[in-house]
Every structure is written in C-alpha cells, then in structure tokens.
C-alpha cells in the first residue's frame, strides 16, 4: 500500500468513525434523562469497575478535573451517583454509582443490545467476526499508546 492510499483510507475511516459516533448517540435508548457521552462513560465505568476517584475518572475519560466534576454534578443531580470522601484522606473524593444509576445502565445496555442485534442480523457472520476483530485490535493499540 502506498503512503497516499494509506492517507486516503485513514481520512475515509475518520469520516466513518464520526458518522458512527453520531449514529450511536442518536440511537441511545431513552432513559428518564438524556445523558451525554461523558455521563454514559462515567456510569459505565462505575458500573463495570466499581467506585473510583474523581481524578481517576477524569484521567480515564481524558477530561480535565473541572469537566469531570461538572459531569459528576449532573449525574449526582439525577440521582445516578453519589460522592464519598476517603476516610484516610479527606481530600480524595470517590464517585459511587447508585441503584438508580445501575438501573439506568441496565436499561441503556438492554436497549443498545437490541438495536445492535437488529443491525448485526443484517451482516454475515464473517463480516461480524472481522468487525469485532479489527475494532478490538484498534482498541488494544490505542490503550497501549495511552500508557
């Protein structure tokens, strides 16, 4: 592959990723509250990994501390998370997902799964295996570069 071909494919992939991101955002299953991508990330992170320091959440989401604080403010106002100060160091604040937050994540996960199944049924098994293999590989590369 020439450098020019690689550049053209890279630009096309960027367009596809942007369109895919917009489509995923639009297809988000309804919850009581419309959540942003950052808010969904925080809920997913806490639901899958447990309590987390606000600073660790900010780092994982690639957000500033101020932006993460604002995101947590919104989620707390909706009753999806609560904050807990560390007993050992009162300066450290943890985000803790609430039962309402878990319920919202369950509804979102179930709704998204149903929507994706409807899409994936239109693909062949080989296409789906290729898609999951390539996306998994890209995620591994990106995560390795971040460390």
C-alpha positions in Angstrom: 0.0 0.0 0.0 1.3 3.4 -0.9 1.5 6.3 1.6 -1.1 8.1 -0.5 -3.5 5.1 -0.3 -2.9 4.8 3.4 -3.7 8.5 3.9 -6.9 8.3 1.8 -8.1 5.3 3.8 -7.3 6.9 7.0 -9.3 10.0 6.1 -12.2 7.8 5.0 -12.1 5.9 8.2 -12.2 9.1 10.2 -15.4 10.1 8.4 -16.9 6.7 9.1 -16.0 6.9 12.8 -17.5 10.3 13.1 -20.7 9.2 11.4 -20.8 6.0 13.5 -20.4 8.1 16.7 -23.3 10.4 15.7 -25.5 7.4 14.8 -24.7 5.7 18.2 -25.5 8.9 20.0 -28.8 9.2 18.2 -29.8 5.6 18.8 -29.2 5.8 22.6 -32.2 4.2 24.3 -34.4 6.6 26.2 -33.8 7.0 29.9 -35.5 9.3 32.3 -32.8 11.8 31.4 -30.9 12.2 28.2 -27.2 11.5 29.0 -24.1 12.9 27.3 -21.3 10.6 26.1 -19.2 11.6 29.1 -22.0 10.9 31.5 -22.6 7.5 29.9 -18.9 6.8 30.2 -18.8 7.6 33.9 -21.8 5.4 34.6 -20.4 2.5 32.5 -17.0 2.9 34.3 -18.5 2.8 37.8 -21.0 0.0 36.9 -18.3 -2.2 35.5 -15.3 -1.3 37.7 -16.8 -0.1 41.0 -16.1 3.1 43.0 -13.5 5.4 41.5 -11.6 8.5 42.5 -12.9 11.5 40.6 -9.3 12.2 39.4 -9.1 8.6 38.1 -12.4 9.0 36.2 -11.1 12.2 34.7 -7.9 10.5 33.5 -9.8 7.5 32.1 -12.2 9.8 30.2 -9.4 12.1 29.1 -11.2 15.1 30.7 -10.0 17.9 32.9 -10.8 17.6 36.7 -13.2 20.6 36.2 -15.0 18.9 33.4 -15.3 15.6 35.4 -16.6 17.5 38.4 -19.3 19.0 36.2 -20.2 15.6 34.7 -20.4 14.1 38.2 -22.5 17.1 39.4 -25.1 16.4 36.6 -25.2 12.6 37.4 -25.5 13.3 41.1 -28.4 15.8 40.5 -30.2 13.0 38.6 -29.5 10.5 41.4 -27.2 8.3 39.3 -24.2 8.7 41.5 -23.1 10.0 44.9 -19.8 11.2 46.2 -17.9 9.7 49.1 -14.9 11.2 50.8 -12.0 8.9 51.6 -11.7 8.2 55.3 -7.9 8.0 55.0 -7.5 11.3 53.1 -10.4 13.7 53.2 -9.1 15.5 50.0 -9.8 12.4 48.0 -13.4 12.1 46.6 -14.8 8.9 45.2 -17.7 8.6 42.8 -20.2 5.8 43.7 -22.9 4.6 41.3 -26.4 4.4 42.9 -29.1 1.9 42.4 -30.8 4.3 40.1 -27.6 4.6 38.1 -27.3 0.9 37.8 -30.9 0.6 36.7 -30.3 3.3 34.1 -27.3 1.4 32.8 -29.2 -1.8 32.6 -31.9 -0.1 30.5 -29.3 1.5 28.3 -27.4 -1.7 27.9 -30.5 -3.7 27.1 -31.8 -1.1 24.6 -28.5 -0.8 22.8 -28.1 -4.5 22.6 -31.5 -4.9 21.0 -30.6 -2.1 18.5 -27.2 -3.6 17.7 -28.7 -7.1 17.2 -31.1 -5.7 14.7 -28.1 -4.2 12.8 -25.8 -7.2 13.2 -28.5 -9.5 11.8 -28.1 -7.7 8.5 -24.4 -8.6 8.4 -22.9 -12.0 7.7 -21.1 -13.9 10.4 -17.7 -13.4 8.7 -18.3 -9.6 8.5 -19.2 -9.5 12.1 -16.2 -11.5 13.2 -13.9 -9.3 11.1 -15.5 -6.1 12.5 -15.1 -7.3 16.1 -11.6 -8.5 15.5 -10.4 -5.2 13.9 -12.1 -3.0 16.4 -10.7 -5.0 19.3 -7.2 -4.7 17.8 -7.6 -0.9 17.4 -8.7 -0.5 21.0 -5.7 -2.6 22.2 -3.3 -0.4 20.2 -4.9 2.8 21.5 -4.9 1.7 25.1 -1.3 0.6 24.8 -0.3 4.1 23.5 -2.1 5.8 26.4 0.1 4.0 29.0 
